[in-house]
Structures are given as structure tokens and as C-alpha cells.
Amino acid sequence: MTGFAKNVHLACLGFEVERIVAPFKESKGDRLYLIVRTDSVAHAQEEAITKIVGKENISIIKANHDDLFSQINAARQVMKSEKQANLFFNLSTGSKLNAMALSLAAMYSPELGKTRTAYYAKMRCYASQNIKEAEKRKPFEETWGYVESKIIPLYYLSKPTVEQTMILNEIREGIRKPELLKWAIRQHLVPEPKPDQTARNAAAYMTLRKKYLEPLEQEWHAISEEGKRNKFIKLTEEGMALRSMVG
């Protein structure tokens, strides 16, 4: 209804049905975003969830199951499109990597969503402990018998400045330092040097180094430099993760 924030859930698909739909229904969810691995074999579970929630209330998002950045990006895109909604992150379904991705996306994105709530759905029965009962369930579920949702605290993490994030996005797969400086000058991030004043050129490089590159390298471990002259700057693994979360 107009004037009321929507309750939007994000969950990663595993061999679970009740563990996803029960908390969604309990919170009077308006929309469920189901993040599904690109090579998913849980088609029966996906169909069951869609039938219960309603095709009009669910969106299927594909993400690479083995790529943390792909999953973070998927969650971030949902959060950006639903930034006026109450966001709920189901950390109990899918893999541990899925839970990490949703947690990181939420903790690095305090500006997205009206409110953010992470939760773990506690279940009564597990397939590993009730093999005969599990075999009877169609579709197969790793857990069933929803008990309650345990709220998981979200400790929001600091992140680079807007300008530092711009630098991260420009580096991408890698860039030579002189090219990065030219770009930074065009963006008015560093002072524009005059051709006849080498000191001003040095000042521009100094600003680039002190204000942007050193924090990204020393505080965030996000970049590395190779070579001596015309250094090649690239993102580290941490930098790629950071760019996925704040870019």
C-alpha cells in the first residue's frame, strides 16, 4: 500500500523450502528475491517456493555459486532496486559462502534499504537425523518444522570515501598510473597541472598518492602496484571484494 514500506526478503536457494517461505510469511513479506546458482539442480524446491509465495511475489536472480563477488553483486543490485523497503536477509539457506555474501552486502550497505534485518531460521528437524522421514518429503528438504527466526546483529563496516570508490571503479582490471592521473584530473579529484610547471605536475601525483592510493593500499589492502616507471595499478582480491560491495 502507498505510504507503507515493503518487506523484502533475500534468500539463497538450497535444498530448502519451509526455511525460506516460513519466515517470509511470518513477516508478512511483500517480495522474495531468490538467489539461485547458475548450475542449480534444486528445480523442485524452486518450483515449490514459487507456488507457495506466488509467481507475482518472487524474483529469481542468477549468481555464480563459487564466486563470492557475483553473489554480493546480486544482493547489492536487489538492495539498490529496493532501497525504500525493509530488507530481510535469510542467512540460514544455501551454502556458508551464500550466507557470507548476504552478510557482507548488508554490512557494507547501510545507506540502502529503509531497515535491514539479518536472521537465521531455526528448524526442528534435519534430514541427516531423520533419514526415513526425509525420504518421504516431496520435494526433498534438508530441514523442516520451522520454529522461529533468530535475529543476527549487523555491525556496519566502514568503507572508502565516494572519491576513493570512484578510483576503485576506474582501476577495474588494471591501469597505468599516468592514465589514472589523467582520468583523476578530468574528474577534478586532483589539481590540474600546467605544462610549464613541473612542480604542479608533482603536486598532482602527490595528491593522487596521498589522498587515494595510499589509503586504498594501506587501509583497505585493495590495490597493488607493479613496475618502477609508469607503474601498473591493479585490484587485489580484497579490492575486488570491496569494489563489489561499495561500487
C-alpha angles and dihedrals in degrees: 000000000000112000095026124097115238122241106233123185128201118199136163116230119243129144090304134109111157092041088063104035099041097062089041092055093040091058091045089245119204099194137014122204108200114198107209127189114246091239095042120162094180093097095135092053091048091051092048093050091048091050093051097042095038127249091253092057100050135073123193115216120190119216136165106261093209095048115080091191092054091054093046090050091050091053092044092053090053091048092050092051091047100038093135092054134089102254122213121191117203104209096175102074133071120013132329087256089056091053091049091051094051092045094050093045090053097044095049094046110061090146093061123081130019090255132356125214126178117196144176116218110223114214132196101214133043126195092226089061098037104040097159093048091045091055090058095053116099114227099026115252127191089210138016140168103073113222108172145311117260113211113233115209115241113215105198113226127219117248140192121283120266090258093049089050089053089054091050091051092049094050093054107142091002141295139201114255095239090053091049090050092052090051092047090052091052089051091050091239092127132026116275111245123223117233093237096047112074090176090063089051089053089048091055091052090047092053091049091050100043101037101038119006100045095050091046091049102038104030101031102024083220102136141036131196127218129195133019106254122040089004119217111232120201139167120261121219088266089050093053090051092047092049090051091053101043105021 
